[in-house]
Amino acid sequence: MRVAPNPSLSCSFCGFASPQSVPGAIPKPRFRLGASTQPARSVSVSTPTTSATAEESATPTVTSRRRLILLRHGESAFAGRFTKDHDRPLSQVGRNDAISISHKLEQMGWIPELILSSNATRTKETLEILREKIKGLNQAKVHFIPSFYSIAAMDGQTAAHLQKAICEFSTDEISTVMCMGHNKGWEEAASMFSGDPVELKTCNAALLEASGQSWMEAFSVAGLGGWKLHGILKP
């Protein structure tokens, strides 16, 4: 996959009209395909601590660190004669990989408070396994977005589509969001956000970080190529 340059991605158009809508194409990021793929060193930015009144202490804390997990679904079984691609279930390998990746996400402490997922069968089954294995994941809000399935097949559109969805469904108090979907769009979006070529095999997750008092601010400030690639998680 070859990705061409682009200056930045703004979240000023975060009007996610409906899950079925597909935004226009966006330019691709500025990075060299020969560039190093070494994960960037993560940076945490914490808000200053002040003595709070009773009223302030009751107000939810807004974090400035934004963590984005782009997870590709587990390996799917071969489609039967009358099975649509959208309805293909996980293979046994895919189920085992989902269990493995759930343990690793939990060990690293990357537990999303919001999950946005394709509604394809293999993606929903991957999420089901994660929710069974990760303590506390059942507390996360989940939205199934049908367009996540189709947008992944379109050149250069997944990053903007994910940004719109996150800005629509998230709140400032949410620090970690996981988007679950398909290639080629998911590894393309990870590459565009981080500015490094990213390969996501089945059940691989790109761990990205940026800073902002809101998700809109994080996308605006980081732009394309400004998200720090904390690492690629593999089963």
NUVEX-37440 format. One record per residue (C-alpha): residue number from 0; residue in three letters; chain; x, y, z. Coordinates in steps of 0.02 Angstrom, whole numbers. Example, Ala and Ser with C-alpha at 12.3 -4.5 7.8 and 13.67 -1.06 7.14 Angstrom:
     i    aa   ch     east    north       up
     0   ala    A      615     -225      390
     1   ser    A      684      -53      357
END
This chain:
     i    aa   ch     east    north       up
     0   met    A        0        0        0
     1   arg    A       70      169      -49
     2   val    A        7      322       43
     3   ala    A       31      500      -25
     4   pro    A       60      660       76
     5   asn    A      -73      765      166
     6   pro    A      -51      908      290
     7   ser    A     -182      877      424
     8   leu    A     -353      805      466
     9   ser    A     -474      925      551
    10   cys    A     -625      876      653
    11   ser    A     -722     1032      612
    12   phe    A     -845      928      510
    13   cys    A     -895      809      651
    14   gly    A    -1078      796      601
    15   phe    A    -1097      608      591
    16   ala    A    -1268      617      508
    17   ser    A    -1299      430      515
    18   pro    A    -1200      270      534
    19   gln    A    -1236      228      353
    20   ser    A    -1160      390      282
    21   val    A     -993      381      193
    22   pro    A     -889      541      188
    23   gly    A     -788      601       43
    24   ala    A     -611      544       11
    25   ile    A     -471      631      102
    26   pro    A     -289      653       54
    27   lys    A     -162      535      127
    28   pro    A      -26      574      255
    29   arg    A      149      638      238
    30   phe    A      269      497      272
    31   arg    A      397      393      179
    32   leu    A      360      210      149
    33   gly    A      540      174      189
    34   ala    A      527      260      359
    35   ser    A      560      168      520
    36   thr    A      412       72      591
    37   gln    A      482       73      768
    38   pro    A      339      118      888
    39   ala    A      345      295      949
    40   arg    A      379      326     1131
    41   ser    A      215      359     1220
    42   val    A      187      526     1303
    43   ser    A       64      554     1445
    44   val    A       -1      727     1484
    45   ser    A      -90      746     1650
    46   thr    A     -196      891     1707
    47   pro    A     -135      989     1859
    48   thr    A     -204      942     2028
    49   thr    A     -294     1077     2126
    50   ser    A     -393     1079     2286
    51   ala    A     -572     1048     2233
    52   thr    A     -731     1107     2313
    53   ala    A     -872      984     2346
    54   glu    A     -953     1042     2184
    55   glu    A     -793     1021     2082
    56   ser    A     -759      848     2152
    57   ala    A     -929      792     2090
    58   thr    A     -885      849     1914
    59   pro    A     -810      713     1799
    60   thr    A     -624      735     1768
    61   val    A     -580      777     1588
    62   thr    A     -421      690     1533
    63   ser    A     -299      765     1408
    64   arg    A     -230      597     1351
    65   arg    A     -327      514     1210
    66   arg    A     -294      331     1169
    67   leu    A     -361      254     1009
    68   ile    A     -362       66      976
    69   leu    A     -387       12      796
    70   leu    A     -423     -174      804
    71   arg    A     -447     -285      653
    72   his    A     -567     -431      677
    73   gly    A     -505     -609      704
    74   glu    A     -478     -732      562
    75   ser    A     -642     -783      480
    76   ala    A     -696     -952      416
    77   phe    A     -715     -984      229
    78   ala    A     -883     -930      164
    79   gly    A    -1004    -1067      118
    80   arg    A    -1090    -1071      -50
    81   phe    A    -1236     -968       13
    82   thr    A    -1143     -866      145
    83   lys    A    -1115     -682      112
    84   asp    A     -946     -609      157
    85   his    A    -1031     -497      286
    86   asp    A    -1097     -652      376
    87   arg    A     -937     -754      385
    88   pro    A     -904     -813      566
    89   leu    A     -736     -827      653
    90   ser    A     -629     -980      623
    91   gln    A     -559    -1075      772
    92   val    A     -394     -985      745
    93   gly    A     -488     -820      747
    94   arg    A     -573     -865      911
    95   asn    A     -408     -914      992
    96   asp    A     -325     -754      931
    97   ala    A     -467     -650     1003
    98   ile    A     -440     -732     1173
    99   ser    A     -253     -697     1162
   100   ile    A     -273     -514     1113
   101   ser    A     -399     -487     1253
   102   his    A     -272     -544     1383
   103   lys    A     -139     -429     1311
   104   leu    A     -252     -277     1306
   105   glu    A     -298     -308     1487
   106   gln    A     -116     -331     1540
   107   met    A      -68     -166     1457
   108   gly    A     -216      -76     1534
   109   trp    A     -286      -21     1367
   110   ile    A     -469      -45     1414
   111   pro    A     -587       57     1306
   112   glu    A     -734      150     1379
   113   leu    A     -814      164     1207
   114   ile    A     -816       33     1070
   115   leu    A     -868       72      891
   116   ser    A     -881      -84      784
   117   ser    A     -927     -148      613
   118   asn    A    -1084     -253      618
   119   ala    A    -1008     -394      516
   120   thr    A    -1024     -564      600
   121   arg    A     -837     -594      621
   122   thr    A     -814     -424      702
   123   lys    A     -960     -446      821
   124   glu    A     -896     -618      871
   125   thr    A     -722     -546      903
   126   leu    A     -800     -415     1017
   127   glu    A     -906     -546     1105
   128   ile    A     -749     -643     1153
   129   leu    A     -661     -485     1212
   130   arg    A     -807     -441     1323
   131   glu    A     -807     -616     1397
   132   lys    A     -621     -610     1438
   133   ile    A     -581     -430     1486
   134   lys    A     -634     -378     1660
   135   gly    A     -732     -217     1655
   136   leu    A     -755     -213     1467
   137   asn    A     -940     -244     1488
   138   gln    A     -949      -68     1562
   139   ala    A     -898        5     1393
   140   lys    A    -1028       84     1282
   141   val    A    -1045       -8     1115
   142   his    A    -1111       55      949
   143   phe    A    -1119      -54      793
   144   ile    A    -1093       53      637
   145   pro    A    -1138      -36      474
   146   ser    A    -1035       85      367
   147   phe    A     -875       24      454
   148   tyr    A     -891     -133      346
   149   ser    A     -906      -44      179
   150   ile    A     -791      105      209
   151   ala    A     -640       -9      236
   152   ala    A     -641      -57       52
   153   met    A     -631      124       -8
   154   asp    A     -464      206      -39
   155   gly    A     -417      346       80
   156   gln    A     -585      366      169
   157   thr    A     -574      262      328
   158   ala    A     -473      385      434
   159   ala    A     -597      528      407
   160   his    A     -744      412      436
   161   leu    A     -672      349      601
   162   gln    A     -636      526      658
   163   lys    A     -816      580      625
   164   ala    A     -885      428      716
   165   ile    A     -773      453      868
   166   cys    A     -816      638      882
   167   glu    A    -1001      596      867
   168   phe    A    -1013      455      993
   169   ser    A     -877      498     1120
   170   thr    A     -874      624     1261
   171   asp    A     -731      725     1336
   172   glu    A     -728      612     1490
   173   ile    A     -688      458     1384
   174   ser    A     -501      433     1367
   175   thr    A     -492      268     1270
   176   val    A     -592      220     1115
   177   met    A     -581       58     1017
   178   cys    A     -636       48      835
   179   met    A     -658     -127      765
   180   gly    A     -663     -163      580
   181   his    A     -580     -227      423
   182   asn    A     -435     -207      305
   183   lys    A     -381     -124      197
   184   gly    A     -456       25      284
   185   trp    A     -399      -10      462
   186   glu    A     -213      -23      427
   187   glu    A     -227      123      306
   188   ala    A     -307      231      441
   189   ala    A     -175      179      568
   190   ser    A      -40      228      443
   191   met    A     -121      396      408
   192   phe    A     -146      440      591
   193   ser    A       30      389      644
   194   gly    A      129      440      491
   195   asp    A      213      268      485
   196   pro    A      172      119      374
   197   val    A       67        1      481
   198   glu    A       22     -179      442
   199   leu    A     -127     -254      533
   200   lys    A     -152     -440      513
   201   thr    A     -309     -521      582
   202   cys    A     -336     -482      766
   203   asn    A     -192     -356      768
   204   ala    A     -220     -190      855
   205   ala    A     -134      -23      826
   206   leu    A     -116       75      989
   207   leu    A     -116      262      956
   208   glu    A     -101      412     1073
   209   ala    A     -131      599     1059
   210   ser    A     -170      742     1178
   211   gly    A     -319      857     1188
   212   gln    A     -451      918     1310
   213   ser    A     -577      842     1190
   214   trp    A     -571      713     1050
   215   met    A     -604      853      927
   216   glu    A     -452      946      992
   217   ala    A     -344      790      988
   218   phe    A     -385      759      805
   219   ser    A     -363      942      762
   220   val    A     -195      961      849
   221   ala    A     -120      793      798
   222   gly    A     -187      798      621
   223   leu    A     -126      664      503
   224   gly    A       41      592      553
   225   gly    A       36      668      728
   226   trp    A      -34      521      827
   227   lys    A      101      426      922
   228   leu    A      108      242      879
   229   his    A      126      161     1049
   230   gly    A      139      -10      969
   231   ile    A       57     -149      869
   232   leu    A      -24     -281      978
   233   lys    A      -25     -458      908
   234   pro    A     -102     -621      973
END
